[in-house]
Amino acid sequence: MNNILKSRLKRGILTRRIDAGGPVPPELETLGAEMRERIKKRFGRSFHIRQVDTGSCGACVSEIIAATNPIYDLQRFGVDFVASPRHADALLVTGPVSKNMAAALRKTYDAAPEPKIVISAGDCALDGGAFKGSYYTAGGVRQVLPVDLHIPGCPPSPEEIIKALLALLK
């Protein structure tokens, strides 16, 4: 394991390693059951998300991927990640919006069907984070698109991602 992961585990930023084993937290099952119910009621099927990285360091993306691993398994609650914005119910954007990605992000948003739901994840997506004010960024996602939900953290844990998605569905 590299030093960055060790540091994040020690500070509690990452909740656990995949190979750490152990039971799934009981509150996760409760959150998941409620999420499944709300998704079915609102969409009548699963909730499809298109994840877009607009220049992140990769930590938020790693935690989103961790939310789909066997420990958290977002898919069993009815959340699916899709490859095309045309198939998505929501866009999940990570990272500060680099100037080169601003137009691509707008095109992705335009390709998504109505109603357009935009979720930003991580401190960089909020206001640029560590890259705030940089000559190379257009700022946070709100400077480019209307944001319906922001998931705070650097990076947000899989549990925080699940709780935020549930809050959005409420």
C-alpha atoms as an extended CHARMM CRD file, in Angstrom:
* protein
*
       170  EXT
         1         1  MET       CA              0.0000000000        0.0000000000        0.0000000000  PROA      1               0.0000000000
         2         2  ASN       CA              1.3940000000        3.4140000000       -0.8940000000  PROA      2               0.0000000000
         3         3  ASN       CA              2.0440000000        6.1940000000        1.6180000000  PROA      3               0.0000000000
         4         4  ILE       CA             -0.9600000000        8.2960000000        0.5260000000  PROA      4               0.0000000000
         5         5  LEU       CA             -3.3750000000        5.4270000000        1.2360000000  PROA      5               0.0000000000
         6         6  LYS       CA             -1.6810000000        4.7070000000        4.5720000000  PROA      6               0.0000000000
         7         7  SER       CA             -1.9940000000        8.3710000000        5.5370000000  PROA      7               0.0000000000
         8         8  ARG       CA             -5.6780000000        8.5050000000        4.5810000000  PROA      8               0.0000000000
         9         9  LEU       CA             -6.4330000000        5.2750000000        6.4670000000  PROA      9               0.0000000000
        10        10  LYS       CA             -4.6610000000        6.6380000000        9.5530000000  PROA      10              0.0000000000
        11        11  ARG       CA             -6.5450000000        9.9780000000        9.4290000000  PROA      11              0.0000000000
        12        12  GLY       CA             -9.8680000000        8.2200000000        8.8530000000  PROA      12              0.0000000000
        13        13  ILE       CA            -10.4110000000        9.6890000000        5.3810000000  PROA      13              0.0000000000
        14        14  LEU       CA            -10.6620000000        6.2380000000        3.8520000000  PROA      14              0.0000000000
        15        15  THR       CA            -13.0110000000        4.0420000000        5.8030000000  PROA      15              0.0000000000
        16        16  ARG       CA            -11.2830000000        0.7190000000        5.1590000000  PROA      16              0.0000000000
        17        17  ARG       CA             -9.3190000000       -1.2460000000        2.6090000000  PROA      17              0.0000000000
        18        18  ILE       CA            -11.1420000000       -3.7680000000        0.4500000000  PROA      18              0.0000000000
        19        19  ASP       CA             -9.0160000000       -6.6180000000        1.7620000000  PROA      19              0.0000000000
        20        20  ALA       CA             -9.5800000000       -5.5650000000        5.3900000000  PROA      20              0.0000000000
        21        21  GLY       CA            -12.6210000000       -7.8300000000        5.5410000000  PROA      21              0.0000000000
        22        22  GLY       CA            -15.1190000000       -7.5520000000        8.3300000000  PROA      22              0.0000000000
        23        23  PRO       CA            -18.8880000000       -7.2380000000        8.2750000000  PROA      23              0.0000000000
        24        24  VAL       CA            -20.7460000000       -4.5650000000        6.3600000000  PROA      24              0.0000000000
        25        25  PRO       CA            -21.8930000000       -1.8090000000        8.7450000000  PROA      25              0.0000000000
        26        26  PRO       CA            -25.5500000000       -2.4920000000        9.7200000000  PROA      26              0.0000000000
        27        27  GLU       CA            -26.5530000000        1.1290000000        9.0060000000  PROA      27              0.0000000000
        28        28  LEU       CA            -25.4750000000        0.5880000000        5.4020000000  PROA      28              0.0000000000
        29        29  GLU       CA            -28.1480000000       -2.0710000000        4.9500000000  PROA      29              0.0000000000
        30        30  THR       CA            -30.7820000000        0.2840000000        6.3650000000  PROA      30              0.0000000000
        31        31  LEU       CA            -29.6320000000        3.1480000000        4.1220000000  PROA      31              0.0000000000
        32        32  GLY       CA            -29.5490000000        0.8070000000        1.1380000000  PROA      32              0.0000000000
        33        33  ALA       CA            -33.0640000000       -0.4950000000        1.6940000000  PROA      33              0.0000000000
        34        34  GLU       CA            -34.3920000000        3.0520000000        1.9190000000  PROA      34              0.0000000000
        35        35  MET       CA            -32.4320000000        4.0420000000       -1.1930000000  PROA      35              0.0000000000
        36        36  ARG       CA            -33.7790000000        1.0670000000       -3.1580000000  PROA      36              0.0000000000
        37        37  GLU       CA            -37.3410000000        1.9900000000       -2.1770000000  PROA      37              0.0000000000
        38        38  ARG       CA            -36.9490000000        5.6610000000       -3.1220000000  PROA      38              0.0000000000
        39        39  ILE       CA            -35.2830000000        4.8130000000       -6.4570000000  PROA      39              0.0000000000
        40        40  LYS       CA            -38.0880000000        2.4400000000       -7.3540000000  PROA      40              0.0000000000
        41        41  LYS       CA            -40.7210000000        5.0150000000       -6.3870000000  PROA      41              0.0000000000
        42        42  ARG       CA            -39.0630000000        7.8980000000       -8.2680000000  PROA      42              0.0000000000
        43        43  PHE       CA            -37.6720000000        6.1260000000      -11.3440000000  PROA      43              0.0000000000
        44        44  GLY       CA            -39.5490000000        2.8160000000      -11.4460000000  PROA      44              0.0000000000
        45        45  ARG       CA            -36.2050000000        1.1280000000      -12.1290000000  PROA      45              0.0000000000
        46        46  SER       CA            -32.5680000000        1.7530000000      -11.1990000000  PROA      46              0.0000000000
        47        47  PHE       CA            -30.8840000000        5.1570000000      -10.8740000000  PROA      47              0.0000000000
        48        48  HSD       CA            -28.2910000000        5.6710000000      -13.6300000000  PROA      48              0.0000000000
        49        49  ILE       CA            -25.2900000000        7.9490000000      -13.0870000000  PROA      49              0.0000000000
        50        50  ARG       CA            -22.6730000000        9.1710000000      -15.5610000000  PROA      50              0.0000000000
        51        51  GLN       CA            -19.4650000000       10.0510000000      -13.7010000000  PROA      51              0.0000000000
        52        52  VAL       CA            -17.3700000000       12.8430000000      -15.2370000000  PROA      52              0.0000000000
        53        53  ASP       CA            -13.8370000000       13.6840000000      -14.0760000000  PROA      53              0.0000000000
        54        54  THR       CA            -12.9810000000       17.2770000000      -14.9810000000  PROA      54              0.0000000000
        55        55  GLY       CA             -9.4160000000       17.3110000000      -13.6950000000  PROA      55              0.0000000000
        56        56  SER       CA             -9.3520000000       15.6490000000      -10.2710000000  PROA      56              0.0000000000
        57        57  CYS       CA             -6.3890000000       14.0450000000       -8.5170000000  PROA      57              0.0000000000
        58        58  GLY       CA             -8.2700000000       10.7360000000       -8.6450000000  PROA      58              0.0000000000
        59        59  ALA       CA             -9.0700000000       10.3770000000       -4.9330000000  PROA      59              0.0000000000
        60        60  CYS       CA            -12.8010000000       11.1200000000       -5.3390000000  PROA      60              0.0000000000
        61        61  VAL       CA            -12.9900000000        8.7410000000       -8.2890000000  PROA      61              0.0000000000
        62        62  SER       CA            -11.2960000000        6.0500000000       -6.1780000000  PROA      62              0.0000000000
        63        63  GLU       CA            -13.9030000000        6.4650000000       -3.4380000000  PROA      63              0.0000000000
        64        64  ILE       CA            -16.7320000000        6.3330000000       -5.9990000000  PROA      64              0.0000000000
        65        65  ILE       CA            -15.2360000000        3.1040000000       -7.3240000000  PROA      65              0.0000000000
        66        66  ALA       CA            -14.9780000000        1.8380000000       -3.7300000000  PROA      66              0.0000000000
        67        67  ALA       CA            -18.7240000000        2.4980000000       -3.3480000000  PROA      67              0.0000000000
        68        68  THR       CA            -19.2660000000       -0.1390000000       -6.0440000000  PROA      68              0.0000000000
        69        69  ASN       CA            -16.9660000000       -2.7660000000       -4.5160000000  PROA      69              0.0000000000
        70        70  PRO       CA            -18.2920000000       -5.8600000000       -2.6890000000  PROA      70              0.0000000000
        71        71  ILE       CA            -18.3000000000       -4.0900000000        0.7010000000  PROA      71              0.0000000000
        72        72  TYR       CA            -20.6650000000       -1.2460000000       -0.2530000000  PROA      72              0.0000000000
        73        73  ASP       CA            -22.0680000000       -2.5630000000       -3.5620000000  PROA      73              0.0000000000
        74        74  LEU       CA            -24.1860000000        0.4040000000       -4.6440000000  PROA      74              0.0000000000
        75        75  GLN       CA            -25.5740000000       -1.6320000000       -7.5220000000  PROA      75              0.0000000000
        76        76  ARG       CA            -27.5720000000       -3.8950000000       -5.1880000000  PROA      76              0.0000000000
        77        77  PHE       CA            -29.3890000000       -0.7740000000       -3.9820000000  PROA      77              0.0000000000
        78        78  GLY       CA            -30.3520000000        0.1850000000       -7.5450000000  PROA      78              0.0000000000
        79        79  VAL       CA            -27.5630000000        2.5880000000       -8.5200000000  PROA      79              0.0000000000
        80        80  ASP       CA            -25.8050000000        1.9320000000      -11.8250000000  PROA      80              0.0000000000
        81        81  PHE       CA            -22.9820000000        3.8150000000      -13.5220000000  PROA      81              0.0000000000
        82        82  VAL       CA            -23.3920000000        4.2070000000      -17.2800000000  PROA      82              0.0000000000
        83        83  ALA       CA            -21.0190000000        5.0950000000      -20.1010000000  PROA      83              0.0000000000
        84        84  SER       CA            -23.2550000000        7.5810000000      -21.8880000000  PROA      84              0.0000000000
        85        85  PRO       CA            -24.9320000000       10.7320000000      -20.5760000000  PROA      85              0.0000000000
        86        86  ARG       CA            -27.8880000000        9.8600000000      -22.8260000000  PROA      86              0.0000000000
        87        87  HSD       CA            -28.6190000000        6.8840000000      -20.5570000000  PROA      87              0.0000000000
        88        88  ALA       CA            -28.0830000000        8.7740000000      -17.2960000000  PROA      88              0.0000000000
        89        89  ASP       CA            -30.4970000000       10.1780000000      -14.7450000000  PROA      89              0.0000000000
        90        90  ALA       CA            -27.7000000000       12.2370000000      -13.1720000000  PROA      90              0.0000000000
        91        91  LEU       CA            -24.1610000000       13.4800000000      -13.7610000000  PROA      91              0.0000000000
        92        92  LEU       CA            -21.6240000000       12.9940000000      -10.9580000000  PROA      92              0.0000000000
        93        93  VAL       CA            -18.7490000000       15.4430000000      -11.4620000000  PROA      93              0.0000000000
        94        94  THR       CA            -15.3870000000       15.2580000000       -9.6650000000  PROA      94              0.0000000000
        95        95  GLY       CA            -12.4540000000       17.6380000000       -9.6730000000  PROA      95              0.0000000000
        96        96  PRO       CA            -12.0570000000       21.3190000000      -10.3850000000  PROA      96              0.0000000000
        97        97  VAL       CA            -13.2610000000       22.1080000000      -13.8850000000  PROA      97              0.0000000000
        98        98  SER       CA            -10.1310000000       22.5660000000      -15.9630000000  PROA      98              0.0000000000
        99        99  LYS       CA            -10.5110000000       25.0900000000      -18.7820000000  PROA      99              0.0000000000
       100       100  ASN       CA             -9.9960000000       22.3020000000      -21.3170000000  PROA      100             0.0000000000
       101       101  MET       CA            -12.8530000000       20.2480000000      -19.7860000000  PROA      101             0.0000000000
       102       102  ALA       CA            -15.4080000000       23.0690000000      -19.4010000000  PROA      102             0.0000000000
       103       103  ALA       CA            -16.7610000000       22.7220000000      -22.9540000000  PROA      103             0.0000000000
       104       104  ALA       CA            -16.7920000000       18.9130000000      -22.7310000000  PROA      104             0.0000000000
       105       105  LEU       CA            -18.7090000000       19.1040000000      -19.4380000000  PROA      105             0.0000000000
       106       106  ARG       CA            -21.3020000000       21.4320000000      -20.9990000000  PROA      106             0.0000000000
       107       107  LYS       CA            -21.6860000000       19.0610000000      -23.9820000000  PROA      107             0.0000000000
       108       108  THR       CA            -22.1250000000       16.1130000000      -21.6160000000  PROA      108             0.0000000000
       109       109  TYR       CA            -24.7740000000       18.0650000000      -19.7010000000  PROA      109             0.0000000000
       110       110  ASP       CA            -26.5660000000       18.9950000000      -22.9330000000  PROA      110             0.0000000000
       111       111  ALA       CA            -26.5920000000       15.3230000000      -24.0060000000  PROA      111             0.0000000000
       112       112  ALA       CA            -28.2520000000       14.1990000000      -20.7580000000  PROA      112             0.0000000000
       113       113  PRO       CA            -32.0510000000       13.8310000000      -20.8250000000  PROA      113             0.0000000000
       114       114  GLU       CA            -34.4370000000       15.9810000000      -18.7760000000  PROA      114             0.0000000000
       115       115  PRO       CA            -34.7130000000       16.3920000000      -15.8560000000  PROA      115             0.0000000000
       116       116  LYS       CA            -30.9980000000       17.0890000000      -15.5840000000  PROA      116             0.0000000000
       117       117  ILE       CA            -29.5570000000       16.2600000000      -12.1650000000  PROA      117             0.0000000000
       118       118  VAL       CA            -25.9830000000       17.3640000000      -11.4100000000  PROA      118             0.0000000000
       119       119  ILE       CA            -24.0510000000       16.1170000000       -8.3850000000  PROA      119             0.0000000000
       120       120  SER       CA            -20.5980000000       17.4510000000       -7.5340000000  PROA      120             0.0000000000
       121       121  ALA       CA            -18.2920000000       15.3900000000       -5.3320000000  PROA      121             0.0000000000
       122       122  GLY       CA            -15.2570000000       16.5380000000       -3.3880000000  PROA      122             0.0000000000
       123       123  ASP       CA            -13.8810000000       19.8800000000       -2.2930000000  PROA      123             0.0000000000
       124       124  CYS       CA            -12.3020000000       20.5730000000       -5.6720000000  PROA      124             0.0000000000
       125       125  ALA       CA            -15.6720000000       20.2470000000       -7.4210000000  PROA      125             0.0000000000
       126       126  LEU       CA            -17.1830000000       22.7320000000       -4.9650000000  PROA      126             0.0000000000
       127       127  ASP       CA            -14.8930000000       25.7000000000       -5.5160000000  PROA      127             0.0000000000
       128       128  GLY       CA            -11.6620000000       24.4450000000       -7.0780000000  PROA      128             0.0000000000
       129       129  GLY       CA            -10.2080000000       23.1420000000       -3.7970000000  PROA      129             0.0000000000
       130       130  ALA       CA             -6.4200000000       23.1680000000       -3.8250000000  PROA      130             0.0000000000
       131       131  PHE       CA             -6.5630000000       24.4680000000       -7.3890000000  PROA      131             0.0000000000
       132       132  LYS       CA             -8.8200000000       27.4370000000       -6.5390000000  PROA      132             0.0000000000
       133       133  GLY       CA             -7.7190000000       30.5440000000       -8.4070000000  PROA      133             0.0000000000
       134       134  SER       CA             -5.3800000000       28.6140000000      -10.6760000000  PROA      134             0.0000000000
       135       135  TYR       CA             -4.8940000000       29.9870000000      -14.1660000000  PROA      135             0.0000000000
       136       136  TYR       CA             -5.8270000000       26.5650000000      -15.5320000000  PROA      136             0.0000000000
       137       137  THR       CA             -9.2220000000       26.0460000000      -13.9020000000  PROA      137             0.0000000000
       138       138  ALA       CA            -12.6520000000       27.5130000000      -14.5210000000  PROA      138             0.0000000000
       139       139  GLY       CA            -13.3990000000       26.9610000000      -10.8190000000  PROA      139             0.0000000000
       140       140  GLY       CA            -15.9020000000       24.5680000000       -9.2950000000  PROA      140             0.0000000000
       141       141  VAL       CA            -18.6930000000       22.7900000000      -11.1170000000  PROA      141             0.0000000000
       142       142  ARG       CA            -21.2030000000       25.5340000000      -10.1260000000  PROA      142             0.0000000000
       143       143  GLN       CA            -19.2930000000       27.9980000000      -12.2920000000  PROA      143             0.0000000000
       144       144  VAL       CA            -20.1230000000       25.8400000000      -15.3370000000  PROA      144             0.0000000000
       145       145  LEU       CA            -23.3790000000       23.9750000000      -14.5470000000  PROA      145             0.0000000000
       146       146  PRO       CA            -26.2690000000       24.2340000000      -12.0770000000  PROA      146             0.0000000000
       147       147  VAL       CA            -25.5600000000       21.7990000000       -9.2190000000  PROA      147             0.0000000000
       148       148  ASP       CA            -28.4140000000       20.0200000000       -7.4100000000  PROA      148             0.0000000000
       149       149  LEU       CA            -26.2970000000       18.2980000000       -4.7410000000  PROA      149             0.0000000000
       150       150  HSD       CA            -22.7520000000       18.6470000000       -3.4580000000  PROA      150             0.0000000000
       151       151  ILE       CA            -21.0140000000       15.8110000000       -1.6020000000  PROA      151             0.0000000000
       152       152  PRO       CA            -18.3340000000       17.4130000000        0.6170000000  PROA      152             0.0000000000
       153       153  GLY       CA            -15.0050000000       15.8490000000        1.5140000000  PROA      153             0.0000000000
       154       154  CYS       CA            -11.4960000000       15.3720000000        0.2680000000  PROA      154             0.0000000000
       155       155  PRO       CA            -12.3840000000       12.7490000000       -0.7860000000  PROA      155             0.0000000000
       156       156  PRO       CA            -15.8700000000       11.8170000000        0.4160000000  PROA      156             0.0000000000
       157       157  SER       CA            -16.0360000000        8.2570000000        1.7560000000  PROA      157             0.0000000000
       158       158  PRO       CA            -18.2830000000        5.6310000000        0.1190000000  PROA      158             0.0000000000
       159       159  GLU       CA            -20.6560000000        5.9100000000        3.0960000000  PROA      159             0.0000000000
       160       160  GLU       CA            -20.8770000000        9.6920000000        2.6420000000  PROA      160             0.0000000000
       161       161  ILE       CA            -21.5710000000        9.1930000000       -1.0650000000  PROA      161             0.0000000000
       162       162  ILE       CA            -24.3920000000        6.7470000000       -0.2880000000  PROA      162             0.0000000000
       163       163  LYS       CA            -25.8910000000        9.0710000000        2.3510000000  PROA      163             0.0000000000
       164       164  ALA       CA            -25.7470000000       12.0360000000       -0.0550000000  PROA      164             0.0000000000
       165       165  LEU       CA            -27.4050000000       10.0860000000       -2.8560000000  PROA      165             0.0000000000
       166       166  LEU       CA            -30.1570000000        9.0750000000       -0.4540000000  PROA      166             0.0000000000
       167       167  ALA       CA            -30.6120000000       12.7310000000        0.5900000000  PROA      167             0.0000000000
       168       168  LEU       CA            -30.9380000000       13.6730000000       -3.0940000000  PROA      168             0.0000000000
       169       169  LEU       CA            -33.6020000000       11.0230000000       -3.6410000000  PROA      169             0.0000000000
       170       170  LYS       CA            -35.6140000000       12.3060000000       -0.6640000000  PROA      170             0.0000000000
